[in-house]
Amino acid sequence: MRDTVPPAAVDAEKFSQALINVLGNAVKYSPKGGGIGISAREIDGRRGERQVAIVVSDQGIGMTPTQAA
């Protein structure tokens, strides 16, 4: 496993706003003092291209399958 992920082409403004939203929700819905983690990894895209996945984990209650859809 590598300690770094490759560079990825993104719309910096949209990426930043999306990350702020997801991290804001993690803080808002996690119990006080609950841990929040963020990581990145390289994955295979739907068409076989390499992509970078950003993963945020928290201690919140999560979403129901209906909400996730």
C-alpha positions in Angstrom: 0.0 0.0 0.0 1.2 3.5 -0.8 1.4 6.3 1.6 0.2 8.8 -1.1 -2.5 9.0 -3.7 -1.9 10.4 -7.2 -2.9 13.9 -8.2 -6.5 14.2 -9.4 -8.1 16.7 -11.7 -11.0 18.4 -9.8 -12.9 21.6 -9.9 -11.2 23.1 -6.8 -14.2 25.3 -5.7 -16.8 22.5 -6.0 -14.5 19.9 -4.4 -13.7 22.3 -1.5 -17.5 23.0 -1.0 -18.4 19.3 -1.1 -15.7 18.4 1.4 -16.7 21.3 3.7 -20.4 20.0 3.5 -19.5 16.4 4.3 -17.1 17.3 7.1 -19.7 19.8 8.5 -22.3 17.0 8.6 -19.8 14.6 10.3 -19.2 17.2 13.0 -22.9 18.1 13.3 -24.2 14.5 13.6 -21.4 12.9 15.6 -21.8 12.7 19.4 -19.8 15.3 21.3 -16.2 14.1 21.4 -16.8 11.5 18.7 -14.0 10.8 16.3 -14.0 11.9 12.7 -11.6 10.4 10.1 -10.7 11.4 6.6 -8.7 9.3 4.2 -8.0 9.0 0.4 -7.3 6.0 -1.7 -6.9 5.2 -5.4 -9.7 3.1 -6.8 -10.9 1.7 -10.2 -13.5 3.8 -11.8 -16.6 2.5 -13.6 -14.9 2.6 -17.0 -11.7 1.1 -15.7 -9.9 4.4 -15.2 -8.1 5.2 -11.9 -9.8 7.5 -9.5 -9.2 9.0 -6.1 -11.9 8.2 -3.4 -12.2 10.5 -0.4 -13.6 8.6 2.6 -15.0 10.4 5.7 -16.0 8.4 8.7 -17.7 9.5 11.9 -19.6 8.3 14.9 -23.0 9.6 13.8 -26.2 7.5 13.4 -25.8 7.3 9.6 -28.4 7.2 6.9 -31.1 4.6 6.2 -30.9 2.8 2.9 -33.8 4.9 1.6 -31.9 8.1 2.6 -28.7 6.9 0.9 -30.6 6.2 -2.3 
